[in-house]
Amino acid sequence: MVDNATTLAPAIDGTVSGTKLDGVFSMDEYMAKFNAEKAARETATGVPQKPGKASKVVPQPGQGPVAVGARTSKYTVALHEKYQALGLPPPSFDYRGSSDYGWTGTISFPGLDAPELQGIKDEKVYSGKQAVKEALSERALPILNQLVEAGVVKKMDAGTRARSSKYRVALHDKHQKLGLPQPFFEHTGSTEQGWTATISFPGIEAFKAKTLKNTAPTKSKQEATEAVSKVAFELIEDAEREGIFASSAKAKGTAQMQAQEKKEPGPNYTGQLLEFQRAVSGAQPTYHDYQVGGTLFACQVSIDSSDSTPPQLFGSLDSHFTSKKAAHQEAARHAVEHFKAIGTWPTDSLDAGGIKKRKKGAATEALTSASTTPSLSGSYPQQVQSLAHTLSLGTPEWRFSPNPLDRDFHTVACYFAGGGQHAGPIGEVRNVFGKKKAKEECARLTLDYLKEVRAARTRFAEEILRDVGGSGQVVSAAVGREVEGEKEVVEARIGKGGVSDEEMDVDVDDDVEFEDAVESLDTAGT
């Protein structure tokens, strides 16, 4: 450390006065020495040097377009087209490095008996993986072409590919025929050391603790799967001959019966149960799905009680089906039979499905506006659209949002653009199975809301008429005009359980209304 201030005082000519001290370096000299030592250490240890920033081009403002690099996939595409034309499995790229120090890699062709195509390397360091892939493809493509010309690598036709999966396909078909859950495969190994496949049988009691493994490593996962599938197929055939799967065959008969019923129209128990719960103002059923093995499903349905008692649960987890929809039907059937057994199910319900529900008569004093208001008919969405037009709310908008965990369940609400106090959301329902069912349920609640809006406006108009006098046309015109504060009145009445048919003075109809719940079971399953 220099403590003499005059020693390094600058001279008049810009040089440092005095004699240079031993062990004292300028910053430039120190950094040059440090960088040289670091480069020597990294070269000796094989650590790749971080790409320098000196070559990076920085465009200046107003300079115009400046070339900063080129990028191509010429050889990557050519190699892809080549191995696809030959019917070969795609190659495996192995990348090593980082964004700071650059990337290198290797390419191999699993499943090919050609050492020349395994572990092809490129020692050059690249700035990105795409550049490495292009360089490796450029190296591998001529080698592959040479091996094809020499006859070492041959085109794999459809017959060869089929034969390579012969036992895997046969094992899959055998499991389906016997009604058994599909086996589970697990692979271990690498391209260099070879692959080993292990197969287990979840859901099969006879093979609960049994696992099979191919004896020798293979060149690819596909070959390992085929080898262990052959052993498993022979095991399943021996067990079938010994009658081990007799109970499973009986269970398969039940599944076949369900598949046969699925082809023909029949009672839609899920629809019947939903309409029954609506008729008695009960809670909407909740279906709990379970997956058995890889392809089968079971279901239980729960219905919340009106009091503090636990929910009622129907269905059995021992009944397995090939689709969630069929499992829902079976669970709903148990619930329907329960309500029939305790005598709460309507005696005049239809065998084909549907709950017959009679509307109560309206009050004897009908409003004058009833004659001028069009009667509502059709589906719930159609009735909502008609009534919304009468109330001058515009066309309803149904906004859906599927459940992120199961996209078969939907949340939907109704909105009216420019609807003022009634812009929405209205009639929101959450996690309803099926998009159509969700919309119908939302439309039903929205219709109840709009009916109460119409009733509130009508009552307000009648009060005005009693004070100032007027004709029935005034009442009819008032239905289409918004009244300040009507939203709070409507929500208060809906919150108390909604408006009843006796309180409504429109839609007078003494005929029996049927809400059909028939739904063809040959539609696509969930």
C-alpha positions as CSV (number, residue, x, y, z in Angstrom):
1,M,0.0,0.0,0.0
2,V,1.4,3.4,-1.0
3,D,1.2,6.0,1.8
4,N,3.3,8.7,0.1
5,A,1.0,11.0,-1.7
6,T,3.7,12.6,-3.8
7,T,5.1,9.3,-5.1
8,L,2.3,8.8,-7.7
9,A,1.5,12.5,-8.3
10,P,1.0,13.1,-12.0
11,A,3.7,15.0,-13.8
12,I,3.1,17.9,-16.1
13,D,3.5,15.7,-19.2
14,G,0.8,13.2,-18.0
15,T,3.1,10.5,-16.7
16,V,3.4,9.2,-13.2
17,S,6.2,10.8,-11.4
18,G,8.7,8.8,-9.4
19,T,10.0,5.3,-9.7
20,K,7.5,2.4,-10.2
21,L,7.2,0.4,-7.0
22,D,7.5,-3.4,-6.9
23,G,4.2,-5.3,-6.5
24,V,2.1,-2.4,-7.6
25,F,0.0,-3.0,-10.8
26,S,-2.4,-0.9,-12.7
27,M,-6.0,-2.2,-13.0
28,D,-5.6,-3.1,-16.6
29,E,-2.5,-5.1,-15.9
30,Y,-4.2,-7.0,-13.1
31,M,-7.3,-7.9,-15.1
32,A,-5.2,-9.1,-18.1
33,K,-3.2,-11.4,-15.9
34,F,-6.3,-12.7,-14.1
35,N,-8.2,-13.5,-17.3
36,A,-5.2,-15.3,-18.7
37,E,-4.9,-17.5,-15.6
38,K,-8.7,-18.3,-15.6
39,A,-8.6,-19.3,-19.3
40,A,-5.7,-21.6,-18.7
41,R,-7.5,-23.3,-15.7
42,E,-10.7,-23.8,-17.8
43,T,-8.7,-25.3,-20.7
44,A,-6.9,-27.7,-18.3
45,T,-10.1,-28.8,-16.6
46,G,-12.2,-29.0,-19.7
47,V,-14.8,-26.5,-18.5
48,P,-16.4,-24.8,-21.5
49,Q,-15.8,-21.1,-21.6
50,K,-18.7,-18.8,-21.4
51,P,-19.4,-17.3,-24.9
52,G,-18.0,-13.8,-25.1
53,K,-20.1,-10.7,-25.6
54,A,-17.6,-9.0,-27.9
55,S,-19.2,-10.5,-31.0
56,K,-22.7,-9.4,-30.1
57,V,-24.0,-6.7,-32.4
58,V,-25.9,-3.9,-30.7
59,P,-28.0,-1.9,-33.2
60,Q,-27.8,1.8,-32.8
61,P,-30.8,4.1,-33.0
62,G,-31.5,5.1,-36.6
63,Q,-28.9,2.6,-37.9
64,G,-31.5,0.4,-39.7
65,P,-31.6,-3.4,-39.9
66,V,-28.5,-5.1,-38.6
67,A,-27.7,-8.8,-39.1
68,V,-27.4,-10.5,-35.7
69,G,-27.4,-14.2,-36.8
70,A,-28.9,-16.9,-39.0
71,R,-31.1,-19.8,-38.1
72,T,-32.1,-22.8,-40.2
73,S,-33.7,-26.2,-39.8
74,K,-32.7,-27.6,-43.2
75,Y,-31.0,-30.8,-41.9
76,T,-33.5,-31.3,-39.1
77,V,-36.3,-31.4,-41.5
78,A,-34.4,-33.6,-44.0
79,L,-33.6,-36.1,-41.3
80,H,-37.2,-36.2,-40.1
81,E,-38.5,-36.9,-43.6
82,K,-35.9,-39.6,-44.1
83,Y,-36.6,-41.7,-41.0
84,Q,-40.4,-41.3,-41.5
85,A,-40.0,-42.5,-45.1
86,L,-38.2,-45.5,-43.8
87,G,-40.8,-46.2,-41.1
88,L,-38.2,-45.9,-38.3
89,P,-38.8,-44.6,-34.8
90,P,-37.7,-41.0,-34.2
91,P,-34.1,-40.4,-33.0
92,S,-33.3,-39.4,-29.5
93,F,-31.5,-36.1,-28.8
94,D,-29.5,-35.6,-25.6
95,Y,-28.6,-32.0,-24.7
96,R,-25.9,-30.9,-22.2
97,G,-24.9,-27.5,-21.1
98,S,-26.6,-24.3,-20.1
99,S,-27.6,-20.9,-21.5
100,D,-24.6,-19.3,-19.8
101,Y,-21.9,-21.7,-21.2
102,G,-23.5,-22.9,-24.4
103,W,-24.9,-26.3,-25.5
104,T,-23.6,-29.6,-26.9
105,G,-25.4,-32.9,-27.5
106,T,-25.6,-36.4,-29.0
107,I,-28.1,-38.2,-31.2
108,S,-29.0,-41.8,-31.2
109,F,-31.5,-44.1,-33.0
110,P,-33.1,-46.5,-30.5
111,G,-34.2,-49.8,-32.0
112,L,-31.7,-49.8,-34.8
113,D,-28.9,-52.4,-34.9
114,A,-26.4,-49.9,-36.2
115,P,-23.6,-48.8,-33.9
116,E,-22.7,-46.0,-36.3
117,L,-26.1,-44.3,-35.5
118,Q,-25.7,-44.4,-31.7
119,G,-24.2,-41.6,-29.7
120,I,-23.2,-39.3,-32.6
121,K,-21.6,-36.2,-31.1
122,D,-20.7,-32.7,-32.0
123,E,-18.0,-31.2,-29.8
124,K,-18.7,-27.6,-30.9
125,V,-20.5,-25.4,-28.4
126,Y,-23.7,-23.7,-29.6
127,S,-25.8,-20.9,-28.2
128,G,-29.1,-22.8,-28.2
129,K,-30.5,-26.3,-28.4
130,Q,-32.0,-25.7,-31.8
131,A,-28.6,-25.1,-33.3
132,V,-27.3,-28.3,-31.6
133,K,-30.1,-30.3,-33.1
134,E,-29.4,-28.9,-36.6
135,A,-25.7,-29.7,-36.3
136,L,-26.4,-33.2,-35.1
137,S,-28.9,-33.8,-37.8
138,E,-26.4,-32.6,-40.4
139,R,-23.9,-35.3,-39.0
140,A,-26.5,-38.1,-38.8
141,L,-28.2,-37.7,-42.2
142,P,-25.2,-38.8,-44.4
143,I,-24.5,-41.7,-42.1
144,L,-28.1,-42.9,-42.3
145,N,-28.1,-42.6,-46.1
146,Q,-24.9,-44.6,-46.3
147,L,-26.3,-47.4,-44.2
148,V,-29.5,-47.5,-46.3
149,E,-27.4,-47.8,-49.5
150,A,-25.4,-50.5,-48.0
151,G,-28.5,-52.4,-46.9
152,V,-27.7,-52.3,-43.2
153,V,-30.8,-50.2,-42.5
154,K,-33.9,-51.2,-44.4
155,K,-37.4,-49.7,-44.8
156,M,-39.8,-51.1,-42.2
157,D,-43.1,-51.8,-43.9
158,A,-46.6,-52.0,-42.2
159,G,-46.3,-55.8,-41.8
160,T,-43.0,-55.6,-40.0
161,R,-44.3,-52.9,-37.6
162,A,-47.4,-55.0,-36.9
163,R,-45.4,-58.0,-36.1
164,S,-43.2,-56.0,-33.8
165,S,-46.3,-55.3,-31.6
166,K,-48.0,-58.7,-32.1
167,Y,-48.0,-59.8,-28.4
168,R,-48.7,-56.3,-27.1
169,V,-51.9,-56.1,-29.2
170,A,-52.9,-59.7,-28.4
171,L,-52.5,-59.0,-24.6
172,H,-54.7,-55.9,-24.9
173,D,-57.4,-57.8,-26.7
174,K,-57.2,-60.7,-24.3
175,H,-57.8,-58.3,-21.3
176,Q,-60.7,-56.7,-23.1
177,K,-62.3,-60.1,-23.9
178,L,-62.0,-61.3,-20.3
179,G,-63.2,-57.9,-18.8
180,L,-59.9,-57.4,-17.0
181,P,-58.2,-54.0,-16.3
182,Q,-55.4,-53.3,-18.6
183,P,-51.8,-54.1,-17.3
184,F,-49.3,-51.4,-16.3
185,F,-45.9,-51.2,-18.0
186,E,-42.8,-49.6,-16.5
187,H,-39.4,-49.1,-18.3
188,T,-35.9,-48.7,-16.9
189,G,-32.6,-48.4,-18.7
190,S,-31.0,-46.2,-21.4
191,T,-30.1,-46.3,-25.1
192,E,-26.5,-47.2,-24.3
193,Q,-27.2,-49.9,-21.6
194,G,-30.5,-51.3,-23.1
195,W,-34.1,-51.3,-21.9
196,T,-36.0,-53.5,-19.5
197,A,-39.8,-53.6,-19.1
198,T,-41.7,-54.6,-16.1
199,I,-45.5,-55.4,-16.2
200,S,-47.9,-55.5,-13.3
201,F,-51.7,-56.3,-13.1
202,P,-53.5,-53.8,-10.9
203,G,-57.1,-54.7,-10.3
204,I,-56.6,-58.5,-10.9
205,E,-56.9,-60.3,-7.5
206,A,-55.2,-63.4,-8.8
207,F,-52.1,-61.5,-9.9
208,K,-52.2,-58.8,-7.2
209,A,-48.5,-59.3,-6.1
210,K,-47.2,-60.6,-9.4
211,T,-44.8,-58.7,-11.7
212,L,-43.1,-59.9,-14.9
213,K,-39.8,-58.7,-16.4
214,N,-38.0,-59.4,-19.7
215,T,-34.9,-61.5,-19.1
216,A,-32.4,-59.5,-21.3
217,P,-32.1,-55.8,-22.0
218,T,-33.3,-54.7,-25.5
219,K,-32.4,-51.9,-27.8
220,S,-35.6,-50.0,-27.4
221,K,-38.6,-49.6,-25.1
222,Q,-40.9,-51.1,-27.8
223,E,-38.9,-54.3,-28.0
224,A,-38.8,-54.5,-24.2
225,T,-42.6,-54.1,-24.1
226,E,-43.1,-56.7,-26.7
227,A,-40.9,-59.2,-24.9
228,V,-42.6,-58.9,-21.6
229,S,-46.1,-58.8,-23.3
230,K,-45.3,-62.3,-24.7
231,V,-44.6,-63.6,-21.2
232,A,-47.7,-61.9,-19.8
233,F,-49.9,-63.2,-22.7
234,E,-48.9,-66.8,-22.0
235,L,-49.6,-66.3,-18.3
236,I,-53.1,-65.0,-18.9
237,E,-53.9,-67.9,-21.3
238,D,-52.7,-70.5,-18.7
239,A,-54.9,-68.8,-16.0
240,E,-57.9,-68.7,-18.4
241,R,-57.6,-72.4,-19.1
242,E,-57.5,-73.1,-15.3
243,G,-60.7,-71.1,-14.8
244,I,-59.1,-68.4,-12.6
245,F,-61.1,-65.6,-14.4
246,A,-64.5,-67.2,-14.1
247,S,-65.8,-64.5,-11.8
248,S,-64.3,-61.9,-14.1
249,A,-66.2,-63.4,-17.0
250,K,-69.4,-63.1,-15.0
251,A,-68.6,-59.4,-14.4
252,K,-67.9,-59.0,-18.0
253,G,-71.4,-60.3,-18.8
254,T,-72.8,-57.4,-16.7
255,A,-70.7,-54.9,-18.7
256,Q,-71.9,-56.5,-22.0
257,M,-75.5,-56.1,-20.8
258,Q,-74.9,-52.4,-20.0
259,A,-73.3,-52.0,-23.5
260,Q,-76.4,-53.6,-25.0
261,E,-78.8,-51.3,-23.0
262,K,-76.7,-48.4,-24.1
263,K,-77.7,-49.1,-27.8
264,E,-81.4,-48.9,-27.1
265,P,-83.6,-46.0,-25.6
266,G,-84.5,-46.6,-22.0
267,P,-85.3,-44.9,-18.7
268,N,-83.0,-41.9,-18.2
269,Y,-82.6,-42.3,-14.4
270,T,-80.3,-39.3,-14.1
271,G,-83.0,-37.1,-15.8
272,Q,-85.8,-38.6,-13.7
273,L,-83.9,-38.1,-10.5
274,L,-83.1,-34.5,-11.4
275,E,-86.8,-33.7,-12.3
276,F,-88.0,-35.4,-9.1
277,Q,-85.7,-33.3,-6.9
278,R,-86.9,-30.2,-8.7
279,A,-90.6,-31.2,-8.2
280,V,-90.1,-31.6,-4.4
281,S,-87.8,-28.5,-4.2
282,G,-84.9,-30.8,-3.1
283,A,-81.2,-30.4,-3.6
284,Q,-79.6,-31.2,-6.9
285,P,-77.9,-34.7,-7.0
286,T,-74.1,-34.8,-6.8
287,Y,-72.3,-37.6,-8.7
288,H,-69.0,-38.9,-7.3
289,D,-66.9,-40.7,-10.0
290,Y,-64.3,-43.4,-9.4
291,Q,-61.9,-45.0,-11.9
292,V,-61.2,-48.7,-11.6
293,G,-58.0,-49.9,-13.4
294,G,-57.4,-48.0,-16.6
295,T,-60.8,-48.2,-18.4
296,L,-63.6,-48.9,-16.0
297,F,-65.7,-46.5,-13.8
298,A,-67.9,-46.6,-10.8
299,C,-70.2,-43.9,-9.3
300,Q,-72.2,-43.0,-6.2
301,V,-74.7,-40.2,-6.1
302,S,-75.4,-38.1,-2.9
303,I,-78.4,-36.0,-2.2
304,D,-78.3,-33.4,0.6
305,S,-81.0,-33.4,3.1
306,S,-83.2,-30.4,4.0
307,D,-82.3,-30.7,7.7
308,S,-78.9,-31.3,9.4
309,T,-78.8,-35.0,8.7
310,P,-76.0,-36.4,6.6
311,P,-76.5,-36.6,2.8
312,Q,-78.1,-39.8,1.4
313,L,-75.7,-41.9,-0.7
314,F,-76.8,-44.3,-3.4
315,G,-74.9,-46.7,-5.7
316,S,-72.2,-49.3,-5.3
317,L,-68.5,-49.1,-6.0
318,D,-68.6,-52.8,-7.0
319,S,-70.6,-52.0,-10.2
320,H,-68.1,-51.2,-13.0
321,F,-68.9,-49.7,-16.4
322,T,-66.9,-48.6,-19.4
323,S,-68.2,-45.0,-19.3
324,K,-69.0,-42.4,-16.6
325,K,-72.4,-41.9,-18.1
326,A,-73.4,-45.5,-17.7
327,A,-72.1,-45.4,-14.1
328,H,-74.2,-42.3,-13.4
329,Q,-77.3,-44.1,-14.7
330,E,-76.7,-47.1,-12.4
331,A,-76.2,-44.8,-9.3
332,A,-79.3,-42.8,-10.2
333,R,-81.3,-46.0,-10.6
334,H,-80.5,-47.0,-7.0
335,A,-81.8,-43.6,-5.9
336,V,-85.0,-43.8,-7.9
337,E,-85.7,-47.3,-6.6
338,H,-85.2,-46.1,-3.0
339,F,-87.7,-43.3,-3.4
340,K,-90.2,-45.7,-5.0
341,A,-89.7,-48.1,-2.1
342,I,-90.5,-45.5,0.6
343,G,-93.5,-44.2,-1.3
344,T,-92.3,-40.7,-2.2
345,W,-92.0,-41.3,-5.9
346,P,-95.0,-40.1,-8.0
347,T,-97.3,-42.9,-8.9
348,D,-98.2,-41.4,-12.2
349,S,-94.6,-41.1,-13.4
350,L,-93.8,-42.4,-16.9
351,D,-91.9,-45.6,-17.5
352,A,-90.0,-44.0,-20.3
353,G,-88.8,-41.3,-18.0
354,G,-90.2,-38.0,-16.8
355,I,-92.0,-36.6,-13.8
356,K,-95.6,-35.5,-14.4
357,K,-96.2,-32.3,-12.6
358,R,-99.4,-30.3,-12.5
359,K,-99.3,-26.6,-12.3
360,K,-101.5,-25.1,-9.6
361,G,-104.3,-22.7,-10.8
362,A,-103.7,-19.0,-10.7
363,A,-105.6,-16.7,-8.4
364,T,-109.2,-15.9,-9.3
365,E,-108.4,-12.3,-9.9
366,A,-106.2,-12.1,-12.9
367,L,-104.5,-8.9,-13.9
368,T,-105.7,-7.0,-16.9
369,S,-102.3,-7.3,-18.4
370,A,-102.6,-11.1,-18.7
371,S,-104.6,-10.9,-21.8
372,T,-102.0,-8.7,-23.5
373,T,-98.9,-10.6,-22.3
374,P,-97.9,-13.6,-24.6
375,S,-98.0,-17.0,-22.9
376,L,-94.6,-18.7,-22.3
377,S,-93.9,-22.0,-24.0
378,G,-91.0,-24.0,-25.2
379,S,-87.7,-24.8,-23.4
380,Y,-86.4,-22.7,-20.5
381,P,-83.9,-20.7,-22.7
382,Q,-86.7,-20.0,-25.2
383,Q,-89.0,-18.8,-22.4
384,V,-86.3,-16.6,-21.0
385,Q,-85.7,-15.0,-24.4
386,S,-89.4,-14.3,-24.9
387,L,-89.9,-12.8,-21.5
388,A,-86.7,-10.8,-21.7
389,H,-88.0,-9.2,-24.9
390,T,-91.3,-8.3,-23.1
391,L,-89.3,-6.7,-20.3
392,S,-87.1,-4.8,-22.8
393,L,-83.9,-6.4,-21.4
394,G,-82.6,-7.6,-24.8
395,T,-81.2,-10.9,-25.8
396,P,-79.9,-13.1,-23.0
397,E,-76.2,-14.1,-23.0
398,W,-75.1,-17.4,-21.5
399,R,-71.6,-17.4,-20.1
400,F,-70.0,-20.8,-19.5
401,S,-66.9,-21.6,-17.6
402,P,-65.9,-25.3,-17.4
403,N,-64.5,-26.8,-14.2
404,P,-60.6,-27.0,-14.5
405,L,-60.5,-30.4,-12.8
406,D,-63.3,-32.0,-15.0
407,R,-64.4,-30.2,-18.1
408,D,-67.7,-32.2,-18.2
409,F,-68.9,-30.0,-15.3
410,H,-69.9,-26.4,-16.1
411,T,-70.7,-23.1,-14.3
412,V,-73.1,-20.9,-16.2
413,A,-74.9,-17.6,-15.6
414,C,-77.2,-15.3,-17.6
415,Y,-76.3,-11.7,-18.6
416,F,-78.3,-8.9,-20.3
417,A,-76.2,-6.3,-22.2
418,G,-77.7,-3.0,-21.3
419,G,-80.1,-4.6,-18.8
420,G,-79.6,-1.9,-16.2
421,Q,-80.4,-3.2,-12.8
422,H,-80.7,-6.7,-14.3
423,A,-77.4,-6.8,-16.3
424,G,-76.4,-10.0,-14.4
425,P,-75.2,-12.4,-13.4
426,I,-78.6,-14.1,-13.0
427,G,-79.5,-17.7,-12.2
428,E,-75.9,-18.8,-11.8
429,V,-75.4,-22.5,-11.3
430,R,-72.1,-24.2,-10.5
431,N,-70.5,-27.5,-11.4
432,V,-73.4,-29.0,-13.3
433,F,-72.7,-32.2,-15.3
434,G,-73.2,-31.5,-19.0
435,K,-73.3,-28.2,-20.8
436,K,-76.9,-28.6,-21.9
437,K,-78.1,-29.5,-18.5
438,A,-76.2,-26.5,-17.0
439,K,-77.8,-24.1,-19.4
440,E,-81.3,-25.5,-18.8
441,E,-80.9,-25.2,-15.0
442,C,-79.6,-21.7,-15.3
443,A,-82.4,-20.8,-17.6
444,R,-85.0,-22.2,-15.2
445,L,-83.7,-20.0,-12.4
446,T,-83.4,-17.0,-14.7
447,L,-87.0,-17.5,-15.8
448,D,-88.2,-17.4,-12.2
449,Y,-86.3,-14.2,-11.7
450,L,-87.8,-12.5,-14.8
451,K,-91.3,-13.6,-13.8
452,E,-90.8,-11.8,-10.5
453,V,-89.5,-8.7,-12.3
454,R,-92.7,-8.7,-14.4
455,A,-94.9,-9.2,-11.4
456,A,-93.1,-6.3,-9.5
457,R,-93.6,-3.9,-12.5
458,T,-97.2,-5.0,-12.8
459,R,-97.9,-4.3,-9.1
460,F,-96.3,-0.9,-9.4
461,A,-98.4,0.0,-12.4
462,E,-101.6,-1.1,-10.7
463,E,-100.8,1.2,-7.7
464,I,-100.5,4.1,-10.1
465,L,-103.8,3.2,-11.8
466,R,-105.6,3.1,-8.5
467,D,-104.4,6.6,-7.7
468,V,-104.8,8.4,-11.0
469,G,-107.0,6.0,-13.0
470,G,-106.2,4.5,-16.4
471,S,-106.8,1.6,-18.7
472,G,-105.3,-1.9,-19.0
473,Q,-103.0,-0.7,-21.8
474,V,-101.1,1.4,-19.2
475,V,-100.3,-1.8,-17.2
476,S,-99.2,-3.6,-20.3
477,A,-96.9,-0.8,-21.3
478,A,-95.4,-0.6,-17.8
479,V,-94.1,-4.2,-18.0
480,G,-91.6,-3.1,-20.5
481,R,-90.2,-0.2,-18.5
482,E,-87.7,-0.4,-15.6
483,V,-88.8,0.8,-12.2
484,E,-86.2,2.2,-9.8
485,G,-85.4,-0.1,-6.9
486,E,-87.2,-3.1,-8.4
487,K,-84.0,-5.2,-8.3
488,E,-83.9,-5.1,-4.5
489,V,-87.6,-6.0,-4.3
490,V,-87.1,-9.0,-6.7
491,E,-84.0,-10.3,-4.9
492,A,-85.8,-10.1,-1.5
493,R,-88.7,-12.1,-2.8
494,I,-86.5,-14.6,-4.6
495,G,-84.3,-15.0,-1.5
496,K,-87.4,-16.0,0.5
497,G,-87.9,-19.0,-1.7
498,G,-89.0,-17.4,-5.0
499,V,-92.4,-16.5,-6.2
500,S,-95.1,-19.2,-6.1
501,D,-97.6,-19.9,-8.9
502,E,-100.5,-18.6,-6.7
503,E,-98.7,-15.2,-6.6
504,M,-98.3,-15.0,-10.3
505,D,-101.2,-13.7,-12.3
506,V,-100.1,-14.9,-15.7
507,D,-99.6,-18.2,-17.4
508,V,-103.0,-19.5,-16.4
509,D,-103.2,-23.1,-17.5
510,D,-105.2,-25.9,-16.0
511,D,-103.7,-28.5,-18.3
512,V,-101.2,-31.0,-17.1
513,E,-97.6,-30.0,-18.0
514,F,-95.1,-32.7,-18.6
515,E,-91.4,-32.1,-18.2
516,D,-89.9,-34.9,-20.2
517,A,-86.7,-36.3,-18.9
518,V,-86.3,-39.0,-21.6
519,E,-82.8,-38.9,-23.1
520,S,-81.5,-41.5,-25.6
521,L,-78.8,-43.6,-24.0
522,D,-77.1,-44.2,-27.4
523,T,-75.5,-40.8,-27.3
524,A,-71.8,-40.5,-26.7
525,G,-70.7,-41.5,-23.2
526,T,-68.7,-39.3,-21.0
